[in-house]
Amino acid sequence: MKAEVIIFPWLALDATPLMSGCNGVQPPNLGVREGRLRPCPLSPNCVSSQSTDREHYVEPLSYSSPKPGAMAALKKIILQKKRTKIVNETGTYLHAEFTSALWRFVDDVEFSFDESAKLIHMRSASRVGHSDFGVNRKRVEDIRKSWTSSGR
């Protein structure tokens, strides 16, 4: 019996445009408004320490050092993660983009320092899609673990 080879012409397509198209566009309304980060949408691809529902809620980070030191420590943790860049920083706010390895999905991760409460509020959200398979929650918990082990 002779093996038959079947060739699918669509396999020869370059997938680069498809893969690079998954990063989406940065939402225009990121940042802090009236002391709060943008609320999570109803979809499960977002977590926030300022969310009022269990599905989206994560604990904020706490800090005891002066804010400049806490900000520097947080930036160091973020930049140690793969495929990450800081895209916006002010005195009390940090916005980073985390890009997935295979499909190049971009997630926006925001941090807002509440100096009076000594808390860092966090929001991590996917730009595209409905579900993130828990990636955003895992990310902030990984950041929390690094934060805790750094002695903050």
N, C-alpha and C positions, 0 to 999 in steps of 0.2 A: 504494500500500500504506500502510495506516494503522498507526502505531506503537501498540503496546499497553503500557499501564502496569500493572505488577503491584505490588500493595501487600502487604507482609508485616507483619502486626500486631505481631510481636515486635520489629520495628525501632523501634517507638515507645516501647519500655520504657526507663526511666531506668537507665543502666548504673552510676550512682554507687554503689549498694550493692554491686555486683559488684566494682568497682574498689577501693573502700575496704576490702573484705573480704580483700584479698591480703596485708595486713601481718602476719598471724599474731599469736601471743602471745609475748611475751618469754620465752625459756626460763628456768626458775627456778634453774638450776644454773650460771649464768655466773659468772665471777670466777676467782680464783686459789685453788687447793686444794693444799696441800703444795708450793708453789712452781711449780705448773703450771697452765696454762690448760686448760679442758675439751678432751678429745680430739675430733678430727673424727669424724663418723659415716662409715660406709662409702661414702655417696653422694658424688658429685664436686662438691657445692656448698659446699665448705669448704676453707680452706687454713690452715695453722698453722706457725709456726717451731719448734714443739715436736713436730711430727709425725715419726714414724719411717719413713713410707713416701713414696716419690717423688711419688705422685699428689697428696698433700696438702701436701707440704713447701714452705715459702718461707724464705728467709734472714731472720734477725732483723736489726733495725737496730742499729748500734753508735753510741755517743756518748762524747765525751771531756770535755765540760763537766760541771759539777755537775748532779745530777739535777733540781733545781728549774728550772734553765735549759733542760734538755733536755725536761722535761715541758711547759714553756711553749711551746717551739718546736713540739713535736708538736701541742699543742692548736691553735696558730695554723694549722698546715697542715691539720688536720682541719676546722676551722671555715671555711676558705676553699673547701672542696668544697661543691657544691650539695646541697641537701636533706639536710643533716647536722646532727645535734645530739648533744651530749655528755649522757649520761643518768646516768653514775655516775663519780665520781672519788675516789680515795683518794691517799695519798702515793706509792704505787708502782703504781697501777692506773688505767686509763682505759677506759670503755666508751662507744662512740658508736653511734648508729643512722644508717644510710645508707638513704634511701628512693629507689626508682626513680621516674623521671618519669611514665611512662604508667600502669602498673598499681599503683603505690604499694607494691611489694614492699619489705619492710624487711629489711636485713641487719644483724647484730650484729657489730661490729668491736671487738676488745679488744686492749689493750696492757698488758704487764706488764714493769715495770722490774726487771732483775736488776742491782743496784748493784755487786755484787762482780765481775761479768764485764763491766760497762758495756755491756749488751745490752738491747734492748727487744724482747721476744717479742710476736708478733702472731698473732691469730686472726681470720679474717673468714669468717662463715658465713651462709647464707640461712636464714630462718626456715621457709619453705615450699618445696615442690617437691623434685625430685630433682637436676636439673641446673641450673646457673646460667650455662651457656655461657661459662664462664671469667671472669665478672664479678668474683668475689671475688679471684682471682689478679691480674687487671688492676688492681683497686683498690689492693691492697697494693703492687704494683709502681709505681703512680702515686704513692703516698705515699712510697715509697723514693726515687723520682726527685726529688720535692719536698724530701725530707730531705737528700739528697746535694747538691742545688743550693743549699740554705740554708747549707751549710758545716758541717754537723753531723758 
